[in-house]
Amino acid sequence: MPDLTTELIHHPYRPPAGFDAITAPVHKASTVIFPSVAALRARDWTHESGYTYGLAGTPTSFMLEERIATLEGGRYCALAPSGLAALTLVDMAFLSAGDEVLIPDNAYGPKKAFAQHELKNWGIGCVFYDPMDPADLAARLTPRTRLVWLEAAGSITLEYPDLPALVAAVRAYGQPHPRGIVTALDNTWGAGIAFCAFDMGVDVSAHALTKYPSGGADVLMGSVVTRERDLHHQLLQCHGRLGLGVAANDVELILRGLPSTAIRYAAQDATTRALAHWLHGQPFFQQVLHPALPDSPGHAFWQRDCTGAACLLTLAFKPAYSQEQVDRFCDSLQLFKIGHSWAGPMSLCAVYQASSIRSRPCAYQGPLVRLSIGLESVQDLQADLEQALARI
């Protein structure tokens, strides 16, 4: 008879097969048990038919990967601990010293900073291009170009680019690089709902699951999806060497939020459009930036390619309004809280200066306020904005 401690560790009970429920089971593991040495040797960590170690995935994380791949219209998915980690995974998987990456000037700020610091230190060149001008992208392609990033809509200023034309510019350049040129899209704004990234011709879609798939503003995670097995294999190899992992409880939260993603996307989209149109008529702004507004940059491309417009809008205040006045507006908001991120249940605001987030001249000289619209009623949010505008 073994000692009680030993018996509790090696207890023979296993749950019977056949149990099913709406919620996904949560499998937590660092160590994975094998039935034999031969089974351990035969197991392929890059294939989801078997499990080798917690970092390589469990049934819980594989379930989320399959569902995210379906959401985005892809075939293969790798999870990362945050949206930024997903973006940097793409960089590290496809770029080597001597290569060059092209990034839209309106890309997510931390993504640009990674290229300007870490990639530069590793001998990888970085060039920013005008995402609203496919000819500018085409002119900046060189034999060193290995990766071209795309973003729709642009970070903060929400320009919507002609994605098919940008991809076509890369394809027309050919493949002078011996490993070819990969096109990658930051698809967080579209979330796999507004449009299908792969229908636009891109090779890789990166997504901050922190935003819409979570929906609760309580978990960080990212994903990288592709339709190409070879590209996925490159990503997995780098993913494994970096030791990237996601916690099972975090995966559980994303799986819980995922079924309502499309419903929340539509609800927040509708409220955001209503507020954008109302704000468009107010006298305080040089421009209200939202792809569904006819005068917002790239509106025609958005109208052609998209079925949704997410939950973001940006207010470009007239230069006559000082930073102090704009700060007072934000501080006066009651329902909108001041903070980063978006797509959660609570509305948020954040303040930016265009000159500090762009490398080329920007049309907006005054302060910018980005609003993330939550799940509150449109009437309450409009009343909050109205009383705060009255205070400037």
Beta strands, then each sheet from edge to edge (+ up, - down):
strand 1: 76-80
strand 2: 100-104
strand 3: 125-129
strand 4: 145-151
strand 5: 182-186
strand 6: 204-208
strand 7: 222-226
strand 8: 285-289
strand 9: 312-317
strand 10: 337-338
strand 11: 348-353
strand 12: 367-372
sheet 1: 1+ 7- 6+ 5+ 4+ 2+ 3+
sheet 2: 8+ 9- 12+ 11- 10-
end
